[in-house]
């Protein structure tokens, strides 16, 4: 029996060990090239199919996640529309009823998806809700029972709170887009 080591095969392919590996009737200079090309084509096919399978799984997971986030994304869009509408008017407590409803739905979304930065949106909307102008502020202003500086300060706070809330909403929507695209 002919014993071969790996170093012998690597060093001298024309030795008797190479003939033993290739078969006794194989000549020294030939190697079954059809087996080699078949193996290469099979390996490429395996790698390609594995890549596309993993890609399909990844796309499927992102589609499922997008479906889960869809209602909250639309809720944030609805909140942006309302905040844009409120930004053009001096807001009183009466005007904040719809915003309160949206805020409670955003808090529910925050509990469902704690990994999204919805807490900042809630905090900025809460800050906005704390800055409404007093009821009948126009009558009180005309009667000199309220200072104009106080009203201007509340208006500035409202504007800053709206801008912060809109920026926070945009950040959350960008995070949702990043996770689902």
C-alpha positions as CSV (number, residue, x, y, z in Angstrom):
1,X,0.0,0.0,0.0
2,X,1.3,3.4,-0.9
3,X,1.1,5.9,2.0
4,X,1.0,9.6,1.0
5,X,1.1,12.8,3.0
6,X,-0.5,16.0,2.1
7,X,2.9,17.7,1.6
8,X,3.9,15.1,-0.9
9,X,0.8,15.7,-3.0
10,X,1.3,19.4,-2.9
11,X,5.0,19.3,-3.7
12,X,5.0,16.8,-6.5
13,X,1.8,16.3,-8.4
14,X,3.4,13.8,-10.8
15,X,4.3,11.4,-8.1
16,X,2.7,8.1,-7.5
17,X,0.3,9.6,-4.9
18,X,-1.2,11.8,-7.5
19,X,-1.7,8.8,-9.8
20,X,-3.3,7.0,-6.8
21,X,-5.7,9.9,-6.2
22,X,-6.6,10.3,-9.9
23,X,-6.9,6.6,-10.5
24,X,-4.5,4.1,-11.8
25,X,-5.5,4.5,-15.5
26,X,-5.4,8.3,-15.5
27,X,-2.4,9.8,-17.1
28,X,-0.3,12.3,-15.3
29,X,-1.3,15.4,-17.3
30,X,-5.1,15.0,-17.3
31,X,-7.7,15.9,-14.7
32,X,-11.4,15.4,-15.2
33,X,-12.2,19.0,-16.1
34,X,-15.9,18.3,-16.5
35,X,-16.2,17.5,-12.8
36,X,-14.4,20.8,-12.0
37,X,-16.7,23.0,-14.2
38,X,-19.8,21.2,-12.9
39,X,-18.7,21.9,-9.3
40,X,-18.0,25.5,-10.1
41,X,-21.4,26.0,-11.8
42,X,-23.2,24.2,-9.0
43,X,-21.4,26.3,-6.3
44,X,-22.3,29.5,-8.2
45,X,-25.9,28.4,-8.4
46,X,-26.0,27.5,-4.7
47,X,-24.5,30.9,-3.7
48,X,-26.9,32.7,-6.0
49,X,-30.0,30.9,-4.8
50,X,-28.9,31.4,-1.2
51,X,-28.4,35.1,-1.7
52,X,-31.8,35.5,-3.4
53,X,-33.5,33.4,-0.7
54,X,-32.1,35.6,2.1
55,X,-33.0,38.7,0.1
56,X,-36.6,37.5,-0.2
57,X,-36.8,36.8,3.5
58,X,-35.4,40.2,4.3
59,X,-37.9,41.9,2.0
60,X,-40.7,39.9,3.5
61,X,-39.8,40.9,7.0
62,X,-39.5,44.6,6.0
63,X,-42.9,44.4,4.3
64,X,-44.5,42.9,7.5
65,X,-42.9,45.6,9.6
66,X,-44.1,48.3,7.2
67,X,-47.6,47.0,7.5
68,X,-47.3,47.1,11.3
69,X,-46.1,50.7,11.2
70,X,-48.6,51.9,8.5
71,X,-51.4,53.0,10.9
72,X,-49.0,54.9,13.2
73,X,-47.3,56.6,10.2
74,X,-50.8,57.8,9.0
75,X,-51.5,58.9,12.6
76,X,-48.4,61.0,12.6
77,X,-49.4,62.5,9.2
78,X,-52.8,63.4,10.6
79,X,-51.1,65.1,13.6
80,X,-48.8,67.1,11.3
81,X,-51.8,68.3,9.3
82,X,-53.6,69.4,12.5
83,X,-50.5,71.1,13.9
84,X,-50.0,73.0,10.7
85,X,-53.6,74.2,10.9
86,X,-53.2,75.2,14.5
87,X,-49.9,77.0,13.8
88,X,-51.8,79.6,11.9
89,X,-54.2,80.6,14.7
90,X,-53.9,81.7,18.3
91,X,-54.8,78.5,20.1
92,X,-57.3,78.3,22.9
93,X,-58.2,75.3,25.1
94,X,-61.3,74.7,22.9
95,X,-59.0,74.1,19.8
96,X,-57.1,71.4,21.5
97,X,-59.8,68.7,21.8
98,X,-58.8,67.0,18.5
99,X,-55.1,67.2,19.4
100,X,-55.9,65.5,22.7
101,X,-57.5,62.6,20.9
102,X,-54.5,62.3,18.6
103,X,-52.1,62.5,21.5
104,X,-53.8,59.6,23.3
105,X,-53.5,57.5,20.1
106,X,-49.8,58.5,19.8
107,X,-49.3,57.3,23.5
108,X,-50.8,54.0,22.5
109,X,-48.4,53.7,19.6
110,X,-45.6,54.5,22.0
111,X,-46.5,51.6,24.2
112,X,-46.8,49.3,21.1
113,X,-43.4,50.3,19.7
114,X,-41.1,51.5,22.5
115,X,-38.1,51.3,20.1
116,X,-39.5,54.3,18.1
117,X,-38.8,57.8,19.6
118,X,-42.5,58.5,20.0
119,X,-41.9,59.8,23.5
120,X,-40.4,62.9,22.2
121,X,-43.4,63.6,20.1
122,X,-45.7,63.1,23.1
123,X,-43.5,65.5,25.2
124,X,-43.5,68.2,22.6
125,X,-47.3,68.0,22.0
126,X,-47.8,68.1,25.8
127,X,-45.6,71.2,26.0
128,X,-47.8,72.7,23.2
129,X,-51.0,71.9,25.0
130,X,-49.8,73.7,28.1
131,X,-49.5,77.0,26.2
132,X,-53.0,77.9,25.0
133,X,-54.2,81.4,25.2
134,X,-56.8,82.2,27.8
135,X,-60.5,81.9,26.8
136,X,-61.8,85.2,25.5
137,X,-58.3,86.6,25.4
138,X,-59.4,89.3,22.9
139,X,-62.0,90.7,25.3
140,X,-59.5,90.5,28.2
141,X,-56.9,92.3,26.2
142,X,-59.4,95.0,25.3
143,X,-60.4,95.4,28.9
144,X,-56.7,95.6,29.9
145,X,-57.1,92.6,32.3
146,X,-54.3,90.7,30.5
147,X,-50.9,92.0,29.5
148,X,-49.9,92.0,25.8
149,X,-46.5,90.7,26.7
150,X,-48.0,87.6,28.4
151,X,-50.0,86.9,25.2
152,X,-46.9,87.3,23.0
153,X,-44.9,85.0,25.3
154,X,-47.6,82.3,25.1
155,X,-47.7,82.7,21.3
156,X,-43.9,82.3,21.0
157,X,-44.1,79.2,23.2
158,X,-46.8,77.8,21.0
159,X,-44.7,78.4,17.9
160,X,-41.6,76.8,19.4
161,X,-43.6,73.8,20.7
162,X,-45.2,73.3,17.3
163,X,-41.8,73.5,15.6
164,X,-40.3,71.0,18.1
165,X,-43.3,68.6,17.7
166,X,-43.1,68.7,13.9
167,X,-39.3,68.0,14.0
168,X,-39.9,65.1,16.4
169,X,-42.6,63.7,14.2
170,X,-40.3,64.0,11.2
171,X,-37.6,62.1,13.1
172,X,-40.0,59.3,13.9
173,X,-41.3,59.1,10.3
174,X,-37.7,59.0,9.1
175,X,-36.9,56.1,11.5
176,X,-40.0,54.2,10.2
177,X,-38.9,54.8,6.6
178,X,-35.3,53.6,7.5
179,X,-36.6,50.4,9.0
180,X,-39.1,49.6,6.2
181,X,-37.1,50.6,3.1
